[in-house]
Amino acid sequence: MVKKLVTVVSGILLVTLLLSACGNTATPETTPAPTSTSQPTPEPTTAVVQTPDAPPTAVEPATCEVYSLTIPVRPLDDTDHVKGVNPEAATFTIIEYADFQCPACSAMAPVMSEFLKSHPEVRLVYRHFPLSFHVNAQLAAEAAETAAAQGKFWEMHDLLYARVSEWGELAADAAQAKMTDFARELGLDAELFERDLKAGTYRDKVDRESAEAQQLGLPGTPTYIFEGMVYPADQMGISAEGLEAFLPMVRQLLALQPRQYTELPPVVLDATKRYEVTVKTSKGDIVFDLDTTGAPTQVNNFLFLAQEGWYDGTTFFFVMDNFAAVTGDPSNTGSGSPGYYCIGESVGSFSEVGLVGLVPNGQFFFSLGADAARLDGAYPVIGRITQGLEVLDQLQRSDTVTSTAELDVVEKVLVTEK
């Protein structure tokens, strides 16, 4: 479930598609969790939305799902290991599920430490997710907990990551002896440490946290959960830059939550009527007619959101020549949604300028040229511009959601029945 939601919640499906050719290959990749150990998680409520009366189409019918931006991760409690500049006073929590034998986890450990120094308002919670194909990961996690019993979890945490080459591929007995050597190096009671480690005294805690990760359907390690939102490593990469970009995005998405809907949109579309939409932008008006026949459920969703004022004040956060201009996210992150998403009814072609498409999370876009044909079959065409094509040429170009350029704004979306 989580991987599916991350694709939607991190949104920007158009942007992801476009930027896939220039992914960050210099950053470490997460280690995927083995599917054989994954456990099912409850799926969000799914419903086929009531479709307004319209001529039947041969396309896949649309379905919508209500979903939360956050996942039901266990709240911080006194069994957790927490660090930060001032953990007690922190106002923002990142929960990490990780594996001491995971290469990306060890690469990111010092990066996260520097990140925390730069953000004293943030605290990190570390939880175990040892993957079954890392032969000594379970032992290392238990060693960290055994060290924690003597007050030195984070010291053992840092040592295990920094010197994974010394223990990662050892046989079981040798690996256990190495853990005791580390305990002695850290000034712990080595005999007590060795006895507890051999007895598996803290195995249950490691297993509980690993089971939590599997129950949540986490995709691999490391997985970072920012105030309940899973960091989209497959789209943003694992890097300091990714963490820095995601932090303000999460804050803006959290601020959007009070506006989100907890139910699917009602039917507001009357297929016997014609609808003209005027998008009033900072560069002028764009007018288009809604096509109520090809994708009635998707059009109903757009019409509902427009009438609710959902789009008013949103930016054109992604505009690329010959491709598309995307807007319609009140969080102005490219990742916001109304609390549900709709898929299906992906009819029409975007191979010419001035067509209007709708993204599953409610954002809409205008095609700017032939490259938009890459979106055929992925999104529905819901309209065609009748006035204001020249406004598209004047929009500020921005091909990333973190652009520092002053972006153009959708001031208001007006719908007129005809």
C-alpha positions in Angstrom: 0.0 0.0 0.0 2.7 2.5 1.0 4.6 2.3 -2.2 1.3 2.9 -4.1 0.5 5.9 -1.9 4.0 7.3 -2.2 3.6 7.4 -5.9 0.5 9.4 -5.5 1.3 11.5 -2.6 4.7 12.6 -3.8 2.5 13.5 -6.6 4.0 15.3 -9.5 3.5 12.4 -11.7 4.1 14.5 -14.7 7.3 15.8 -13.2 8.5 12.4 -12.2 7.9 11.1 -15.7 9.9 14.0 -17.2 12.8 13.9 -14.7 13.2 10.2 -14.8 15.9 10.6 -17.4 18.0 12.7 -15.1 17.7 10.7 -11.9 20.3 11.2 -9.2 22.6 8.2 -9.7 25.3 9.6 -7.4 23.3 9.0 -4.3 23.0 5.6 -2.6 20.0 3.5 -3.3 17.7 2.1 -0.7 17.9 -1.6 0.0 14.5 -3.1 -0.9 12.8 -5.3 1.6 12.4 -8.9 0.5 8.8 -9.4 -0.8 8.7 -12.8 0.9 8.7 -11.2 4.3 6.3 -8.4 3.5 2.9 -8.6 5.2 -0.3 -7.2 3.9 -1.6 -3.9 5.1 -5.1 -2.7 5.0 -6.0 -1.0 1.8 -7.7 2.4 1.8 -11.4 2.4 1.2 -12.0 2.0 -2.6 -15.1 2.9 -4.4 -16.2 3.2 -8.0 -17.5 6.8 -8.0 -21.0 7.4 -9.2 -20.6 8.6 -12.8 -22.7 11.4 -14.0 -25.0 10.5 -16.9 -23.0 10.5 -20.1 -22.7 8.4 -23.2 -20.8 5.1 -22.5 -17.1 5.1 -23.4 -14.8 2.2 -24.2 -12.1 3.4 -21.7 -11.4 2.0 -18.3 -13.9 3.4 -15.8 -12.6 5.8 -13.2 -12.3 4.9 -9.6 -11.5 7.2 -6.7 -9.9 6.4 -3.3 -9.9 8.4 -0.1 -6.4 8.3 1.4 -4.3 10.0 4.0 -1.0 11.7 3.3 0.3 10.0 6.5 0.8 6.4 7.4 -0.2 4.9 10.9 3.3 4.7 12.3 3.6 4.1 16.0 4.1 7.3 17.9 7.3 8.0 19.8 7.4 6.3 23.2 9.9 5.6 25.9 11.3 2.5 24.2 12.6 4.6 21.3 16.1 6.0 20.7 16.0 9.7 19.9 18.6 12.2 19.0 18.9 15.8 17.9 20.3 19.1 19.0 17.5 19.3 21.6 15.2 16.3 21.3 12.9 17.2 24.1 12.1 20.6 22.6 11.9 19.4 19.0 8.8 20.3 17.0 9.3 17.9 14.1 9.9 14.2 14.2 11.6 11.9 11.6 11.3 8.2 12.2 13.9 6.1 10.5 13.6 2.3 9.9 17.0 1.0 9.1 19.4 -1.9 8.8 23.0 -1.7 10.1 24.2 -3.8 7.2 22.5 -1.7 4.6 25.0 0.3 2.4 22.6 3.3 2.0 21.9 3.4 5.7 25.6 3.6 6.6 26.2 6.2 3.9 23.3 8.3 5.2 24.1 8.0 8.9 26.6 10.9 9.0 24.5 12.9 6.5 21.5 12.7 8.9 23.7 13.7 11.8 24.7 16.9 9.9 21.1 17.4 8.9 20.0 17.4 12.5 22.7 19.9 13.4 21.3 22.2 10.8 17.8 21.7 12.0 17.6 22.0 15.8 13.8 21.8 15.6 14.0 18.2 14.3 14.6 15.0 16.2 15.4 11.6 14.8 13.9 8.3 16.1 15.8 5.2 15.1 13.9 1.8 14.7 15.2 -1.5 13.5 14.4 -3.1 10.2 17.1 -5.8 9.6 16.6 -7.4 6.2 16.7 -11.2 6.0 19.4 -11.3 3.3 21.8 -9.3 5.4 23.3 -12.1 7.4 24.5 -10.1 10.4 21.9 -7.3 10.4 19.8 -8.9 13.1 22.8 -9.5 15.3 23.9 -5.9 14.9 20.5 -4.6 15.8 20.5 -6.7 18.9 24.0 -5.5 19.7 22.8 -1.9 19.5 20.0 -2.7 21.9 22.4 -4.5 24.2 24.6 -1.4 24.2 21.5 0.8 24.8 20.9 -1.1 28.1 24.2 0.3 29.3 23.4 3.8 28.0 25.4 3.8 24.7 22.9 3.1 21.9 24.1 6.0 19.7 27.7 5.2 20.2 27.2 1.7 19.1 25.0 2.9 16.3 27.8 5.1 14.9 30.4 2.4 15.4 28.4 -0.3 13.6 27.9 1.9 10.6 31.4 3.3 10.4 33.0 -0.1 10.6 30.5 -2.4 8.9 33.3 -3.8 6.7 34.8 -5.4 9.9 31.7 -7.4 10.7 29.3 -7.5 7.8 30.4 -10.8 6.3 31.8 -12.6 9.3 30.5 -16.0 10.4 28.0 -15.9 13.3 30.5 -16.7 16.1 33.1 -14.3 14.8 30.5 -11.5 14.3 29.3 -12.0 17.9 32.9 -11.7 19.1 33.4 -8.6 17.1 30.3 -7.0 18.7 31.8 -7.7 22.1 35.1 -6.1 21.0 33.1 -3.0 20.0 31.4 -3.0 23.5 34.8 -3.2 25.2 36.0 -0.4 22.9 33.1 1.8 24.0 33.8 1.2 27.7 30.9 -1.1 28.3 30.8 -4.0 30.7 31.9 -6.5 28.1 31.0 -9.7 30.0 27.4 -8.4 30.7 27.1 -7.3 27.1 28.3 -10.7 25.7 26.0 -12.6 28.1 22.9 -10.5 27.1 23.7 -10.7 23.4 24.1 -14.4 23.4 20.9 -14.8 25.4 19.0 -12.7 22.9 17.8 -10.5 25.7 16.7 -7.7 23.4 15.7 -9.8 20.4 12.0 -9.2 21.0 12.3 -5.4 20.7 14.2 -5.7 17.4 11.6 -8.2 16.1 8.7 -6.0 17.1 10.1 -3.0 15.3 10.9 -5.1 12.2 7.3 -6.4 12.3 6.1 -2.8 12.4 8.0 -2.0 9.3 6.6 -5.0 7.5 3.1 -4.3 8.6 3.4 -0.7 7.3 4.6 -2.1 4.0 7.8 -0.1 4.0 9.7 -0.5 0.7 13.2 -1.0 2.1 16.0 0.6 4.1 16.5 3.3 5.0 13.0 4.5 5.2 12.5 8.0 6.6 9.0 9.0 7.9 8.6 12.8 8.2 5.7 13.4 10.6 3.9 10.4 9.2 4.9 11.0 5.6 7.1 8.5 3.9 10.2 10.1 2.2 9.9 9.2 -1.5 13.4 7.8 -2.0 12.7 6.3 -5.4 11.8 9.8 -6.7 13.9 12.2 -4.7 17.0 10.0 -4.1 18.8 9.4 -0.8 20.9 12.5 -0.2 21.2 15.6 2.0 19.7 17.6 -0.8 16.6 15.3 -0.8 16.2 15.7 2.9 16.5 19.5 2.7 13.9 19.6 -0.1 11.4 17.2 1.6 11.3 19.0 5.0 9.6 22.2 3.8 7.4 20.2 1.5 6.1 18.1 4.4 5.4 21.3 6.4 3.4 22.7 3.5 1.5 19.4 3.0 0.7 19.2 6.7 -0.7 22.8 6.5 -3.0 21.6 3.7 -4.6 18.8 5.7 -7.4 21.0 7.3 -8.6 21.7 3.7 -8.6 18.1 2.5 -11.8 16.1 2.1 -12.6 12.9 4.0 -15.2 11.8 1.4 -15.3 11.3 -2.3 -16.6 14.2 -4.4 -20.4 14.4 -5.0 -21.9 14.4 -8.5 -22.0 18.1 -9.6 -21.7 17.5 -13.3 -24.8 17.7 -15.5 -23.9 16.0 -18.7 -26.8 17.8 -20.5 -25.1 21.1 -20.0 -21.9 22.8 -21.4 -19.3 24.2 -19.1 -16.9 27.0 -19.9 -13.9 27.4 -17.5 -12.0 30.6 -17.1 -8.6 30.3 -15.4 -7.6 33.8 -14.3 -3.8 33.9 -14.0 -1.2 36.5 -13.2 -0.5 36.7 -16.9 -4.0 36.8 -18.2 -7.1 34.6 -18.7 -7.2 31.2 -20.2 -10.6 29.9 -21.2 -11.5 26.3 -22.1 -14.5 24.2 -22.7 -15.0 21.1 -20.5 -15.4 17.8 -22.4 -18.2 16.1 -20.4 -18.3 12.9 -22.5 -14.9 11.3 -22.6 -14.1 11.3 -18.9 -17.2 12.2 -16.9 -16.0 11.1 -13.5 -12.7 12.9 -13.9 -14.5 16.0 -15.2 -16.9 15.8 -12.3 -13.9 15.9 -10.0 -12.4 18.9 -11.6 -15.7 20.7 -11.6 -16.2 20.0 -7.9 -12.8 21.2 -7.0 -13.1 24.3 -9.1 -16.4 25.2 -7.6 -15.0 24.7 -4.1 -12.2 27.2 -4.9 -9.6 24.5 -4.5 -7.5 25.8 -7.3 -7.6 29.5 -6.4 -4.1 30.8 -5.4 -2.2 27.8 -6.7 1.0 28.3 -8.8 2.2 27.0 -12.1 4.9 25.0 -10.3 6.1 23.1 -13.4 6.2 24.7 -16.9 8.4 23.2 -19.6 8.5 24.3 -23.3 6.9 21.9 -25.7 5.7 19.7 -22.8 3.3 21.0 -20.1 2.3 23.7 -17.6 1.1 22.1 -14.4 -0.9 23.8 -11.6 -3.7 23.1 -9.1 -1.9 22.2 -5.9 -2.9 24.5 -2.9 0.3 23.4 -1.1 2.3 24.7 -4.0 4.7 21.7 -3.6 3.5 19.6 -6.6 2.5 16.9 -4.1 -0.7 18.1 -2.6 -4.1 16.5 -3.1 -7.7 17.0 -2.0 -7.5 13.9 0.2 -8.4 11.4 -2.5 -7.3 10.6 -6.0 -9.1 9.4 -9.1 -7.7 7.1 -11.8 -9.0 5.8 -15.1 -10.8 7.3 -18.1 -7.5 8.2 -19.6 -8.9 9.2 -23.0 -7.5 11.5 -25.7 -4.1 12.6 -26.9 -2.0 15.6 -25.8 0.0 15.9 -29.0 -1.1 19.5 -29.7 -1.0 22.8 -27.8 -3.9 23.9 -25.6 -5.4 20.6 -24.3 -6.3 20.3 -20.7 -5.4 17.2 -18.6 -6.1 16.1 -15.1 -3.7 14.3 -12.7 -5.0 11.7 -10.2 -4.4 14.0 -7.3 -6.5 16.7 -8.8 -3.9 18.9 -10.4 -4.5 20.0 -14.0 -2.2 20.9 -16.8 -2.1 22.5 -20.3 -0.2 20.8 -23.1 2.5 23.0 -24.6 3.6 20.9 -27.6 4.4 17.5 -29.1 6.3 16.2 -26.1 3.1 16.1 -24.2 2.1 13.1 -26.3 4.2 11.1 -23.8 1.3 11.6 -21.4 -1.2 9.9 -23.7 -2.9 7.0 -22.0 -1.8 8.2 -18.5 -4.1 11.1 -18.0 -7.5 12.1 -19.4 -8.1 15.0 -21.7 -10.8 17.1 -20.1 -11.0 20.2 -22.3 -9.5 22.4 -25.0 -8.5 26.0 -24.8 -10.7 28.4 -26.8 -9.1 31.7 -25.6 -5.8 32.7 -24.1 -3.3 30.4 -25.8 -0.9 33.3 -25.8 -0.9 33.3 -22.0 0.8 29.9 -22.1 3.8 31.5 -23.8 4.1 34.1 -21.1 4.1 31.7 -18.1 7.4 31.6 -16.1 9.3 28.5 -17.1 10.2 26.2 -14.2 11.2 22.6 -14.7 11.6 21.6 -11.0 9.2 21.9 -8.0 12.0 23.6 -6.0 12.6 26.4 -8.5 13.5 29.8 -7.0 11.9 31.7 -9.9 8.8 33.8 -9.1 6.1 31.5 -10.4 2.8 32.6 -12.0 -0.4 32.2 -10.1 -3.9 30.9 -10.8 -5.8 33.7 -9.1 -9.2 32.1 -9.6 -11.0 29.4 -11.6 -14.5 30.4 -12.7 -17.1 27.9 -14.2 -19.9 29.1 -16.3 -22.8 26.9 -17.4 -24.1 27.2 -20.9 
